[in-house]
């Protein structure tokens, strides 16, 4: 019998990424406090949040494989949130212009039945071109990535803002490290084809 797969997320981006694997799954939004704890590093934060998201959903799906993820963007060691509006997005891109933005994306796979937990934090770096204020404004008005940390969509026109990308899996940047996830699923006996 195939085990049910649950994506512990309300993110449309993560849902679209998981659909690439051709697996049947359901989405369940986890209800957790996402506040950072005292003295917690960005890497510890995203790792803990992915694990907490998976465990929060396990109560409703006690026999499922639960996938959870979280992501932070770091610029000069500081966490960037989602800009939310045009002006905040302009500020984020002005700050990132000509610099490296590091994304830390956590991944957790919880076998709710056995309690077995696999988890990992996967880095991905984006190197921005030097951007003029006119380029920033025009890009933001065209794509409006206000719900994306870093104020861009790499899977869209945002790719034009970069000099280069550095990482193992471009899906990591969008929010779900699929290469690592396929390995974790294989450890649980899930076959993709």
Number of C-alpha atoms within 10 A of each C-alpha: 3 8 15 15 21 23 24 28 23 12 13 10 14 23 18 12 17 20 11 9 13 10 14 12 18 13 18 18 16 19 12 12 9 14 8 14 9 6 8 11 11 19 18 14 20 24 24 20 23 28 24 21 27 29 26 18 26 22 11 11 18 16 16 21 26 29 30 27 29 23 27 23 24 20 17 12 10 12 15 18 17 18 20 15 14 16 12 15 25 20 16 21 24 16 15 22 20 16 18 20 24 22 28 24 25 28 30 28 27 26 24 20 13 11 13 11 16 17 20 20 21 21 21 20 18 23 18 20 16 16 16 12 14 9 13 19 16 12 19 22 11 9 14 18 23 20 15 19 21 28 29 25 20 19 11 10 13 15 15 14 22 18 14 13 17 14 14 14 16 18 19 25 26 19 22 27 26 19 13 19 20 15 12 21 19 12 11 16 11 16 10 10 6
